Amino acid sequence: MIVPIKNVFRNEIIGLLNRFELLLIARHWETIDADFERRKGNYKARLLNLARCVPVFINSQTGKDYYTGVDRYNRSGKYLNGCCHCS
């Protein structure tokens, strides 16, 4: 499930999950910025947004991959490092 960034919508979803005693498997795929630093910041913000819903787990994709080869490997490591700081 995708969770909106806006508090009012996110809180409504959390309320419904609690009311019906449902577990959440969150899904992230929305980060599409070509600029790496902007994308990294948005990626972290969206992961934190999902984490506020206390999901069972987050299925996360880094979004569209604009990078190739070693550059892709290095940037993926930076994403993972950012995720570790979120947990």
ABEGO torsion letter per residue (X at the ends): XBBBABAAAAAAAAAAAAAAGBBBBBBBAABABABAAAAAAAAAAAAAAAAAAGBABBBBBAEBBABBEAAAAAAAAAAAAAAAAAX
